[in-house]
Amino acid sequence: MMKHEHTSPPRSRRERPAKPALTRQGIIDAALAILREEGLHKVTMRRIADELDTGPASLYVYVRNTTDLHVQILDALLATVTEPLTVEGTWRDRVKQVLTRYTLVLFNYPEIARMTLTIHPSGPNYLALLEQLLALLKEGEMPDREAAWVVDLLLLYATAIAVEHSTRQTSSVAVDEDSALVAAITTVDTRVHPFIAQLGNELFSGNGPDRFAWSIDVLLSGALSTPRAATEQEKTDFIQEQ
């Protein structure tokens, strides 16, 4: 007797669960997941599209290009930087806490840190960071003109520190390079480099956090005591007012 095999009838595509609607936030979330698991070099439109079960072309409705995508990733990472501050102290202490948070975010993502030196973020979390720093500078009675310029220096310095240390953290030759530098400075010819010889130990003194905090104080004190140069537009406006 012939045995009949029972097979399920073909299933209509209309009966399949609908895919979640594509959104900018969904794209960024997928990009962050790939970044954390595989690195920034794997965060491409095609890779994200595969993750979201869609075509790369559909992503461009929400993200202009790969650079825009990377900027959006950076902004998402900055969400933790502007959380309520926990430091009780002076306005300088709170500036240092904000910048330390910012540096640590970049330190955890070396590729993002390097990228941050060449892009100009403009997302909501970056603007919140900028607003928070400017408010603290105002609290410290820094003149508006100087505050408007030093905030750029503060972020640039913090970014550069993150780039240097995060990159060297993953470098296979960093330890050897550091040892070579220490050896070169501590054995320098005092007749050729008398000041290096005199300050050799001081050049390597202090830990990272202490040096970072001191550097922020230098920038803040410098901005408070150094009037900003007038811009060309300000010079023109002054002449026209005379």
Secondary structure, DSSP 4 states (H G I P E B T S, - for coil): -PPPPP-PPPPPGGGSPPPPPP-HHHHHHHHHHHHHHH-GGG--HHHHHHHTTS-HHHHTTT--SHHHHHHHHHHHHGGGTTSPP---S-HHHHHHHHHHHHHHHHHT-HHHHHHHTT----SHHHHHHHHHHHHHHHHTT--HHHHHHHHHHHHHHHHHHHHHHHHHHT-SSHHHHHHHHHHHHHT--TTT-HHHHHHHHHHT-S-HHHHHHHHHHHHHHHHHHSPPPPPHHHHHHHHHH-
